[in-house]
Amino acid sequence: MSYRVLIPKPVRKQLDKLPASTRRRILRRLTALQDDPRPSGCVKLKDYDSEYRVRIGNYRVRYAVIDGESAVVLLHCKDRKDIYRR
């Protein structure tokens, strides 16, 4: 079953600010979420029903999996020191 990866505009802006080589690595990993939204190495976030985090170098990508719609919605893509700040 293939999932759609949805990248909202604020997350696209976060990705655009990254260096090109880092952005390519992250986009390759995000493309892989289409086939497996819960790959090995992903961490389910506590206190959230369907949110996960995947580590890509020094960056973390937070995303929500919506199984009923076969969709993965990206929430944040930031450096590890900034990802959990509100």
DOMIVO-732296 format. One record per residue: x, y, z of N, C-alpha, C in turn. Coordinates in steps of 0.1 Angstrom, whole numbers, padded with zeros to 4 digits, always signed. Example, Ala and Ser with C-alpha at 12.3 -4.5 7.8 and 13.67 -1.06 7.14 Angstrom:
# residues 2
+0132-0057+0078+0123-0045+0078+0132-0033+0078/+0128-0022+0071+0137-0011+0071+0129+0000+0079/
***
This chain:
# residues 86
+0008-0012+0000+0000+0000+0000+0009+0012+0000/+0006+0022-0009+0014+0034-0010+0007+0045-0003/+0015+0053+0005+0010+0065+0012+0014+0077+0004/+0006+0088+0005+0009+0101+0000+0017+0108+0010/+0028+0115+0007+0035+0123+0016+0031+0138+0013/+0025+0144+0023+0020+0158+0021+0030+0167+0028/+0035+0177+0021+0044+0187+0027+0038+0201+0027/+0033+0205+0039+0026+0218+0040+0036+0229+0037/+0031+0241+0034+0039+0252+0030+0050+0256+0041/+0046+0257+0054+0056+0260+0064+0068+0250+0064/+0065+0237+0062+0076+0227+0061+0084+0229+0049/+0078+0232+0038+0085+0235+0025+0095+0246+0027/+0091+0256+0035+0100+0267+0038+0112+0263+0046/+0109+0254+0056+0120+0249+0064+0130+0241+0056/+0125+0233+0046+0133+0225+0038+0142+0234+0028/+0135+0245+0023+0142+0254+0014+0154+0261+0021/+0154+0263+0034+0164+0270+0041+0177+0261+0043/+0175+0248+0041+0186+0238+0043+0196+0239+0032/+0209+0235+0035+0218+0233+0024+0214+0222+0014/+0217+0224+0002+0212+0215-0009+0215+0200-0006/+0227+0197-0002+0231+0183+0001+0222+0177+0012/+0220+0185+0022+0211+0180+0033+0197+0178+0029/+0192+0188+0021+0178+0187+0016+0176+0175+0007/+0186+0171-0001+0185+0159-0010+0184+0147-0001/+0193+0146+0010+0192+0134+0019+0179+0133+0025/+0173+0144+0030+0160+0144+0037+0149+0140+0027/+0149+0146+0015+0139+0143+0005+0139+0128+0001/+0151+0122+0000+0152+0108-0003+0146+0100+0008/+0148+0103+0020+0142+0096+0031+0127+0098+0032/+0122+0110+0029+0108+0113+0029+0101+0105+0018/+0108+0103+0006+0102+0096-0005+0100+0081+0000/+0109+0076+0008+0108+0062+0013+0096+0060+0022/+0091+0071+0028+0080+0070+0037+0067+0066+0029/+0067+0068+0016+0056+0064+0008+0053+0049+0009/+0064+0042+0009+0063+0027+0009+0061+0022+0024/+0068+0028+0033+0068+0024+0047+0068+0036+0056/+0056+0040+0061+0055+0052+0069+0061+0050+0083/+0064+0038+0087+0070+0035+0100+0082+0027+0098/+0093+0033+0092+0105+0025+0089+0113+0022+0102/+0122+0013+0101+0130+0010+0113+0138+0023+0116/+0140+0026+0128+0146+0038+0132+0137+0049+0135/+0124+0048+0132+0115+0059+0135+0111+0057+0150/+0107+0068+0156+0103+0067+0170+0089+0073+0171/+0080+0066+0178+0067+0071+0180+0068+0081+0192/+0062+0093+0190+0063+0103+0200+0053+0100+0211/+0057+0101+0224+0048+0099+0235+0038+0111+0235/+0026+0108+0241+0015+0117+0242+0009+0122+0229/+0012+0115+0218+0006+0118+0205+0001+0105+0199/-0011+0105+0193-0016+0093+0188-0009+0087+0176/-0006+0096+0167-0001+0091+0154+0011+0099+0149/+0019+0105+0158+0031+0112+0154+0043+0104+0156/+0053+0106+0146+0065+0099+0147+0077+0109+0144/+0089+0104+0147+0100+0112+0144+0110+0103+0137/+0117+0108+0127+0128+0101+0120+0140+0109+0120/+0151+0103+0123+0164+0111+0124+0171+0110+0111/+0176+0121+0106+0184+0122+0094+0196+0131+0097/+0207+0125+0100+0219+0133+0104+0216+0141+0117/+0218+0154+0116+0215+0162+0128+0201+0168+0127/+0193+0164+0117+0180+0169+0116+0170+0158+0120/+0158+0163+0124+0147+0155+0128+0135+0159+0120/+0128+0149+0115+0115+0152+0108+0104+0146+0116/+0095+0154+0120+0083+0150+0127+0071+0149+0117/+0064+0138+0118+0053+0136+0109+0042+0128+0115/+0030+0130+0109+0018+0122+0114+0014+0113+0103/+0010+0101+0107+0005+0090+0098-0010+0089+0099/-0017+0091+0088-0031+0090+0088-0035+0078+0080/-0037+0067+0087-0039+0054+0080-0051+0053+0072/-0062+0060+0077-0075+0059+0070-0074+0066+0056/-0066+0076+0055-0064+0083+0042-0052+0079+0034/-0044+0070+0040-0031+0066+0034-0022+0078+0031/-0020+0086+0042-0013+0098+0040-0003+0100+0052/+0008+0106+0048+0019+0110+0058+0020+0125+0057/+0017+0132+0068+0017+0147+0068+0030+0152+0076/+0038+0159+0069+0050+0164+0076+0047+0176+0085/+0052+0176+0097+0049+0186+0107+0060+0196+0109/+0073+0190+0109+0085+0199+0111+0097+0192+0105/+0106+0200+0101+0119+0195+0096+0129+0205+0101/+0136+0202+0113+0145+0211+0119+0157+0204+0124/+0167+0213+0128+0178+0208+0135+0174+0201+0148/+0182+0192+0152+0178+0184+0165+0177+0193+0177/+0184+0204+0177+0184+0213+0189+0171+0222+0189/+0164+0223+0177+0153+0232+0177+0139+0225+0175/+0139+0212+0172+0127+0205+0168+0116+0204+0179/+0120+0203+0192+0111+0201+0202+0107+0214+0209/+0112+0226+0205+0108+0238+0211+0095+0243+0205/+0087+0249+0214+0074+0254+0209+0073+0269+0208/
***
